[in-house]
Structures are given as structure tokens and as C-alpha cells.
Amino acid sequence: MKPQDHAQQGANPASTPQRHRVIVVGTGFSGLCMGVKLREAGEDDFVLLERAHEVGGTWRDNTYPGCGCDVPSHLYSFSFAPNPNWSRLYAPQAEILAYLKDVARRFDLIRHIRFGTNLVGARYDETRRLWVVRAEDGRVFEGEVLVSGMGGLSNPLVPDLPGLARFRGRVFHSATWEHDHDLSGRRVAAVGSGASAIQFVPAIAPLVDRLDYYQRTPPWVIPKDDRPLTERERADFAAHPWRQQMQRLRQYWLMEARFLAFKYKPEWMQLVARMGRHRIERSIRDPQRRAQVTPDYTPGCKRLLISNDYYPALARTNVDVITDGIREVTETGIVTQDGTLREVDTLIFGTGFKVADPIPKGTVYGRGGLDLADAWRDGPEAYMGIAVAGFPNFFMLMGPNTGLGHNSMVFMIESQAHYIVEALKAMRERRLRTLEVRPAAQTRFVNEVQQQLQRTVWQSGCKSWYLTAQGRNISLWPGFTFTYRIKTRRFNLQPYRSEPA
């Protein structure tokens, strides 16, 4: 059955809500993992709500040229669904999307998914002790438990540049790439210098007539140890799964070891800086261009990026790196703070996502009609990055302070999904209708996390999307990933308020 058929199959008038024990929002890595873990636990009464018409989350939406992963393929996949057929050490976007589609089919999740279901509001009904979720098309879903798998990389951030609306050329974000727009021979402005930009800039630079690359802060970019996996290697992994598991373990511990430098030995990052400067000097001859793209902060403070073709792309004669701030956009181009107008016919934003505002205001309402955006007025926070005080039976995957700067997020997602399933088991065994984390428990956890973050490289003085405008890190986990797995291994009822069924 096609995804569209499922969307029609699930279409009910608003007056006849669909009722389930668990409602999961999203079908990226988080939502699919949650679905698999629910089924493993024997829970079949759940639904996965997906606003698009196929699974994949960020790997479905981000199709820009050069899109790929910066975590090794064997590690950036589910432990319960190894894939021996990755074509490279670091998988490109299309392969990761195909993998997620295969997981959805293999673990019989398609029948649980309601495609084309764009959530416009979720409200906790205190009288009936249910979550009521409304979709844009009028459908209503009711559930005892609501799990958000929306993630922080789901809503693109487009800066509000003066005059942008009057630009007569084509404008789009890297996460909504317009493939029907041929860039060959065009004058292009790329705004933003994050993880997406360092992938699409080298991919489009050979095609365009001119590329103006607007960079606010240069990233540290280290080599990408990537190569194709041979047919022999893939056949060996398929025939001997334990060898792939050993490769995964090796990759995990190599990446986990990086955290020593991020937290305990920031001076080690000077070796990274030295290597980065050497690569810049080797790739770019122009001293002025070198100075423009050489960071002045400790590597790792902002996200550490990997690429083998980024610096050579910036050395091209048809690429110009612009570090002056943007004053305004005109009908035909961009004016920088020094008054220079550079005319372009295409404007591409590589400006990332609304990480500090992952769930928009007016979307999720908890006890007493509390808007989650209001509860997070000073920045997102949650107990274990999973549960929020004032929001009974509401859990999050990839929630506040569970992101990583050194390892695979899939490892964290599996830990969180396991914890949520353990919470559901506790509810069933103890005959509880609601679980709600106590405010004091949440505050203790958040304060401990913030205290640990103060000693990390991420707080060493740069501006990054990890931080709020006030400088508070609301994104990253301050410890090893295995310590987080230990914390989430068992569900402890003590930090929670509960109500009997």
C-alpha cells in the first residue's frame, strides 16, 4: 500500500477521534526507533504521525547536493538493524533515507503510520487524562501518552534580512532545496557556513558562474576519513555479522574517546587547530582568503566539521568569501555593511535550524493550559532530556541537552526510547494513569547538567547554535554517551508524580 493510501485510510472526521495508548510524532530516526521499541515490548496500540508522505525526517527533507553524514555509517544506524550494504564509510543522504524506509518496512511500522498528518496542536485534557492531538486536515487523535520525535533539526531557520521579500531571484533554504532550479552559469549567494554549507558549497561551486559565500564565523574543518566499501567488505559483513558489530564497536570507542578533549583536555584541541591551519595553508594560496577562513576560537567550541573538498572549493577563482555583515537585500542582490552591492540571481540559506525553538509556540499545551514554549521561555529544559514538569505522560526523544558533539545521536535515541518503554511498563505494572516529573527533580538535573557544561570546550567563548542568546547551552550532553545509557537503563519512579488508573 502506498503511503498516500495510508493517509486516506486514516482520514477521519474531527468528530470521531482515533484513540491509541501511545501517540508518537515523527518518523525520522527517533520516531521509528520508538515504534520498534514499542513493538518489542509488546505494545501494539500506538500510532506514528508524520506530516510528510514518507518516512525519514531530516534525511528525507535534506536533499541538497553533497548531503551526507559526518558519523561513520556502521555507527549511524540502529544496533538492532545493522546494514552490511553501506556503499561508503560515511553514507550519503539517499542511502540513509533508503535505510530508514527499509527499517519501517522490516519492523512492520507502516501500518502504524498516518502520513500527511501535520500536527497543529496537542493539548493535555486533565479531566479525561488524555492527550488530544489535532492535525491540519481536521483529524483528531487521542492517547494516554504523547512522545515527540520531532527533533531539533526539523524546522529550517531563515534569517529575517531587511529587504528579503523584494528580491526578484530564486530563494530557498538548504533543507528545502529546489532541484528544478538549474544552477549552471548562475550568480549565487550562499549565506551561512555550518554543516550543510560545507557540503553543498563544494558541490555547486564548479557549476555556477559566481558564488558569493557569506560567512559570519569560519568553522574548523578536519579531514573526512571516507572511502568506498568494497564488494568483498560488504559480502563479508553480510556473511559474518559479528565483524560488522566489531567495526561498530571500534568506531564507537574511537569517537567516544574524543570527549576526553572536549571536556577534560581542551588543550589537546590545539593539535586539531594546528592540523586545520595546515590544511588551509595547503589548499588556499591567497593570504587574505586564508585569514578569512581561519577560525580564532578553540576547535570544538562550535560544531567540528569534516570535509575533504571544502577548502579547495573556497580557493576557486569563481568563489568569493565575504565576511562583512549583510545590511540588506535588494531586488537584484545583497548589500553588505560597507555599502557594496553584489548582484545575484539565486540566494541559498545554509543557516541551520531552530534548535532553540524546536516546538513552536501554540503547539503543545500541558497541565493548566501551559504552553510548552512559555515553560521554556528561558530555554528548553527537561529531566533526562525526556520529561517536562507540568506535562503529564509527555516524553521527548532528542530533547534538550541530549545532543552530541562527538558521537552518534542514534546511540542516544536508542537509550531514550528504551527509557520511555520502561516508563510505560512501570505504568502498566503499577496501574498508573499518569506520570509527571517533579519540578524539583527536573531543576536538580538541569542544574547538574549546566554545571558540568561549564568545564567543556563548548563554553570556551565562541557563539554557536548550541547556546541561547544568553550563552546557556541547551543542546549538548555534558558527559560520555555510555554514562547517559547507564542513567536511562532503568526507570526510577521516585522523581515522578503519579496518579492511579
C-alpha positions in Angstrom: 0.0 0.0 0.0 1.3 3.4 -0.9 1.9 6.0 1.9 -0.8 8.2 0.3 -3.2 5.3 0.7 -2.4 5.1 4.4 -3.1 8.8 4.7 -6.5 8.3 3.2 -7.1 5.2 5.2 -6.5 7.2 8.4 -8.7 10.1 7.4 -11.5 10.5 9.9 -13.7 13.5 10.5 -12.8 15.6 13.5 -15.9 14.3 15.4 -14.6 10.7 15.5 -11.1 10.8 17.1 -8.7 7.9 16.7 -7.8 6.5 20.1 -4.5 4.9 20.9 -2.5 4.3 24.0 0.6 6.0 22.6 0.9 8.8 20.0 4.4 9.3 18.5 5.1 12.4 16.4 7.6 12.0 13.6 9.2 9.1 11.6 12.8 10.0 11.5 15.4 8.0 13.4 13.6 9.0 16.7 10.1 8.1 15.8 11.0 4.8 14.0 13.2 3.8 17.0 10.3 4.4 19.3 8.0 2.4 17.2 10.4 -0.6 17.1 10.9 -0.5 20.9 7.1 -0.3 21.5 6.6 -3.4 19.3 9.5 -5.2 21.0 7.8 -4.5 24.4 4.5 -6.0 23.1 2.8 -2.6 22.8 0.8 -2.6 19.6 -1.7 0.2 20.3 0.3 3.1 19.0 0.3 5.5 16.1 3.1 7.4 14.4 2.1 10.8 13.0 4.1 12.0 10.0 3.5 15.4 8.3 5.1 14.3 5.0 4.2 11.3 2.8 7.1 9.1 3.5 9.4 8.4 6.5 12.9 9.8 7.0 12.7 13.1 8.9 15.7 15.3 8.3 17.2 12.7 5.9 14.0 12.9 3.8 13.9 16.7 3.8 17.6 17.5 3.3 18.4 16.6 -0.3 20.9 19.3 -1.2 23.9 18.4 -3.3 26.6 16.8 -1.3 24.3 15.9 1.6 25.8 13.1 3.8 26.5 12.1 7.3 29.5 13.1 9.5 29.3 9.9 11.6 30.5 6.5 10.2 27.7 4.5 8.6 28.0 1.4 10.8 27.6 3.6 13.8 25.0 5.9 12.4 22.4 3.2 12.3 20.3 1.2 14.7 22.0 -1.5 16.8 19.0 -3.8 16.1 19.1 -3.2 12.4 22.7 -3.4 11.0 23.2 -2.7 7.4 26.0 -4.6 5.7 25.5 -2.9 2.4 26.6 0.7 3.1 28.5 1.9 0.0 30.9 4.1 1.9 32.4 4.5 5.4 30.2 7.7 5.6 26.8 7.2 3.9 25.3 9.8 1.6 21.8 11.1 2.2 20.0 8.8 -0.3 21.3 5.7 1.4 20.4 6.8 4.9 16.8 7.6 3.7 16.6 4.2 2.0 17.8 2.6 5.2 15.1 4.3 7.2 12.4 3.2 4.7 13.7 -0.4 5.0 13.6 -0.3 8.8 9.9 0.9 8.6 9.0 -2.0 6.3 11.1 -4.6 8.0 9.7 -3.9 11.5 6.1 -3.6 10.3 5.7 0.0 11.2 4.0 1.2 8.1 0.5 0.1 9.4 1.1 2.3 12.4 1.9 5.5 10.4 -0.5 8.2 9.4 1.1 10.1 6.6 0.2 13.6 5.7 -0.7 14.3 9.3 0.7 17.7 10.2 0.3 18.4 13.9 -1.1 21.8 14.6 -1.8 21.3 18.3 -1.5 18.9 21.2 -3.4 19.6 24.5 -3.5 17.6 27.7 -7.1 17.1 28.8 -6.9 17.0 32.6 -10.5 15.8 33.1 -10.1 12.7 30.9 -6.3 12.4 31.4 -5.7 12.1 27.7 -3.6 13.9 25.1 -5.7 15.3 22.3 -3.7 15.9 19.1 -5.2 17.8 16.2 -3.9 17.6 12.6 -4.0 20.3 9.9 -6.6 18.4 7.9 -9.0 18.2 10.8 -8.2 14.7 12.1 -8.1 14.2 15.8 -6.0 11.6 17.7 -6.3 10.8 21.4 -3.8 9.0 23.5 -2.7 8.3 27.1 0.9 9.1 26.2 2.4 11.5 23.8 6.0 11.1 22.5 7.7 13.8 20.5 10.2 12.5 17.9 10.3 15.9 16.1 14.0 16.5 16.8 15.8 19.8 16.7 16.7 19.7 13.0 13.2 19.8 11.6 12.3 23.5 11.3 14.7 25.5 9.0 15.9 28.8 10.2 15.8 31.6 7.6 17.2 34.9 8.9 14.9 37.9 8.7 17.1 40.0 6.4 15.9 43.5 5.6 14.5 43.6 2.0 14.5 39.9 1.5 10.8 39.9 0.3 11.7 42.2 -2.6 14.4 40.0 -4.0 13.4 39.1 -7.6 15.6 36.0 -7.9 15.1 32.4 -6.5 15.4 32.0 -2.7 15.5 28.7 -0.8 17.0 27.0 2.3 19.3 24.1 2.0 16.7 21.9 3.8 14.1 22.8 1.1 16.4 22.6 -1.9 14.7 23.4 -5.2 16.1 20.9 -7.6 14.2 22.3 -10.6 16.4 25.4 -10.4 19.4 24.7 -12.5 22.4 26.5 -11.0 24.6 26.1 -14.1 26.1 29.5 -15.1 24.2 31.4 -12.4 25.4 34.0 -9.9 24.7 32.5 -6.5 24.9 33.8 -2.9 25.2 31.2 -0.2 24.5 32.6 3.3 25.7 30.6 6.3 28.8 28.5 7.0 27.6 25.5 9.0 27.4 21.7 8.4 25.1 22.0 5.4 27.1 24.8 3.7 30.4 22.9 3.8 28.7 20.1 1.9 26.7 22.0 -0.8 29.3 24.8 -1.4 31.9 22.3 -2.9 29.1 20.6 -4.8 27.8 23.7 -6.6 31.0 25.7 -6.9 32.0 24.0 -10.2 28.6 24.6 -11.7 27.9 28.3 -11.0 29.3 31.3 -12.8 29.9 33.1 -9.5 29.5 32.0 -5.9 29.4 34.7 -3.1 29.9 32.8 0.2 28.7 34.9 3.1 30.5 33.6 6.2 29.9 35.1 9.7 32.2 32.8 11.6 34.6 30.3 9.9 34.2 26.6 11.0 37.1 24.3 11.9 37.1 21.7 9.2 39.1 18.5 9.6 39.7 15.6 7.1 36.9 13.1 6.4 38.3 9.6 6.5 35.9 8.4 3.9 36.2 5.8 1.1 34.0 3.4 -0.8 33.4 0.0 0.9 34.4 -2.8 -1.5 32.1 -5.6 -2.6 34.3 -8.0 -0.7 33.9 -6.0 2.5 30.1 -5.8 2.2 29.8 -9.5 1.5 32.0 -10.2 4.5 29.8 -8.1 6.7 26.7 -9.9 5.4 28.1 -13.3 5.9 29.7 -12.6 9.3 27.6 -10.0 11.2 29.9 -10.1 14.2 32.6 -8.5 12.1 30.3 -5.6 11.4 29.5 -5.4 15.1 33.2 -5.3 15.9 33.6 -2.4 13.4 30.7 -0.6 15.0 32.2 -1.0 18.5 35.6 0.2 17.3 34.1 3.3 15.7 32.0 3.9 18.8 35.0 3.9 21.2 37.2 5.9 18.8 34.5 8.7 18.7 33.8 8.4 22.4 37.5 9.0 23.2 37.1 12.4 21.5 35.1 13.5 24.5 38.2 13.5 26.7 39.4 16.5 24.7 36.0 18.2 24.6 35.7 18.2 28.4 38.9 17.1 30.3 41.8 18.0 28.0 40.8 21.1 25.9 44.5 21.8 25.3 44.5 18.7 23.1 42.3 20.7 20.7 45.4 22.8 19.8 46.6 19.7 17.8 43.3 19.9 15.8 43.9 23.7 15.3 47.4 23.0 14.0 46.1 20.4 11.6 43.3 22.7 10.5 45.6 25.6 9.8 48.0 23.3 7.9 45.1 22.2 5.6 44.1 25.8 5.0 47.7 26.7 4.1 48.0 23.7 1.8 44.7 24.4 0.0 44.5 28.2 -0.2 47.4 30.3 -1.6 45.8 33.7 -1.2 46.9 35.1 2.3 43.8 37.2 2.6 41.5 34.3 1.9 43.4 32.1 4.4 42.9 34.8 7.1 39.2 34.9 6.3 38.6 31.2 6.7 40.9 30.6 9.7 38.9 30.4 13.0 40.1 32.3 16.1 38.4 30.0 18.6 39.2 26.6 20.1 38.2 23.7 17.8 35.0 22.0 19.1 33.6 25.2 20.6 31.4 25.3 17.5 30.5 22.1 15.8 33.6 20.4 14.4 33.0 19.7 10.7 34.6 17.2 8.4 35.2 17.6 4.6 37.9 16.9 2.1 36.8 19.3 -0.6 35.7 22.4 1.4 38.9 24.4 1.4 39.8 23.6 -2.3 36.3 24.9 -3.2 37.0 28.2 -1.4 40.2 28.5 -3.3 38.4 28.5 -6.7 38.6 31.7 -8.8 34.8 31.9 -9.2 34.2 31.8 -5.4 34.4 34.9 -3.1 34.3 34.6 0.7 32.5 37.6 2.2 32.9 38.3 5.9 31.2 41.7 6.1 27.7 41.6 7.6 24.6 41.8 5.4 22.9 45.2 5.6 20.0 44.5 3.3 18.8 42.5 0.3 17.7 44.4 -2.8 15.7 43.4 -5.9 18.9 42.2 -7.6 21.4 41.3 -4.8 22.9 41.8 -1.4 24.3 44.9 0.2 27.0 44.4 2.9 27.6 46.8 5.8 30.3 48.6 3.8 27.7 49.6 1.2 28.9 47.1 -1.5 26.1 45.7 -3.7 26.8 42.2 -5.2 24.2 41.2 -7.7 23.0 37.6 -7.8 20.1 35.7 -9.2 19.9 32.9 -6.6 20.0 33.1 -2.8 20.6 29.9 -0.8 20.4 29.8 3.0 22.6 27.3 4.8 21.7 28.8 8.1 20.6 25.7 10.0 17.6 25.1 12.1 15.5 26.5 15.0 17.3 24.4 17.6 16.5 26.8 20.5 12.8 26.7 19.5 12.2 23.1 18.4 8.5 23.1 19.3 6.8 26.3 18.2 4.6 28.4 20.5 0.9 27.3 20.3 1.7 23.7 19.6 1.9 21.7 22.9 -0.2 22.6 26.0 0.2 20.8 29.3 -1.5 20.9 32.7 -3.5 24.1 33.2 -3.1 25.0 29.6 0.6 25.8 30.0 2.2 26.3 26.6 5.5 24.4 26.3 7.0 27.5 24.7 6.1 29.5 27.8 7.5 26.8 30.1 10.7 27.1 28.0 10.8 30.9 28.0 14.4 30.8 29.3 15.4 28.0 27.1 14.4 24.3 26.6 15.0 22.0 29.6 13.8 18.6 30.6 14.5 15.8 33.1 16.9 13.4 31.4 16.2 15.5 28.3 13.0 13.4 28.1 10.3 14.5 30.6 9.0 18.1 31.3 7.4 19.2 34.6 3.8 20.3 34.0 3.3 17.9 31.0 2.0 14.6 32.2 2.7 11.5 30.1 4.7 13.6 27.7 8.1 12.3 26.6 10.7 13.6 24.1 13.4 12.0 22.0 16.4 14.1 21.2 15.2 16.6 23.8 17.2 19.4 25.5 20.8 18.7 26.4 20.9 15.3 24.8 22.6 16.3 21.6 26.2 15.3 20.9 29.3 17.0 19.6 31.4 13.9 19.5 29.4 10.7 18.7 26.3 9.2 17.1 22.9 10.5 18.1 21.4 7.2 17.2 23.0 5.7 20.3 21.3 8.4 22.4 18.0 7.9 20.7 18.0 4.2 21.5 18.8 5.0 25.1 15.8 7.4 25.3 13.4 5.1 23.6 14.3 2.3 26.0 13.8 4.6 29.0 10.3 5.6 27.7 9.3 2.0 27.2 10.4 1.2 30.7 8.2 4.1 32.0 5.3 2.7 30.1 6.0 -0.8 31.6 6.0 0.8 35.1 2.7 2.5 34.4 1.1 -0.8 33.4 2.6 -2.9 36.2 1.7 -0.3 38.9 -1.6 0.5 37.3 -0.8 4.2 36.9 -2.6 6.5 34.6 -0.2 9.4 34.7 3.5 10.1 35.2 4.7 13.7 35.6 8.3 14.6 36.6 8.5 16.7 39.7 9.8 20.3 39.2 12.4 19.9 41.9 13.8 16.7 40.2 13.9 18.5 36.8 15.7 21.5 38.3 18.3 19.4 40.1 19.0 17.5 36.8 19.2 20.7 34.7 21.5 22.4 37.2 23.8 19.5 37.3 24.0 19.4 33.5 24.7 23.1 33.3 27.4 22.9 36.0 29.1 20.1 34.1 28.9 22.0 30.8 30.9 24.9 32.3 34.1 22.9 32.1 33.7 21.9 28.5 35.2 23.3 25.3 31.6 24.3 24.2 31.7 27.1 26.8 35.1 28.4 25.8 33.9 31.7 24.4 32.5 31.3 20.9 28.9 31.8 19.7 27.3 28.7 18.4 23.8 27.1 17.8 24.5 25.1 21.0 23.9 28.2 23.0 20.9 30.6 23.7 21.3 34.3 23.2 22.2 34.4 27.0 25.0 31.9 26.5 23.2 28.9 28.1 24.0 25.5 26.4 20.6 23.9 25.8 21.7 21.4 23.2 24.5 19.1 24.3 25.0 16.3 26.8 28.0 17.1 29.1 29.2 13.6 29.6 30.2 10.3 27.9 27.3 8.7 26.0 27.7 5.4 27.9 27.0 7.4 31.2 23.7 8.5 29.7 22.9 5.0 28.7 23.5 3.8 32.3 21.3 6.6 33.6 18.5 5.6 31.3 18.9 1.8 31.7 16.2 1.6 34.4 13.2 3.7 35.1 13.0 5.2 38.6 9.6 6.3 39.7 10.9 8.5 42.6 11.4 11.7 40.5 7.8 11.5 39.2 4.4 12.3 40.5 1.8 9.6 39.5 -1.9 9.1 39.5 -3.6 5.7 39.7 -5.6 4.4 36.8 
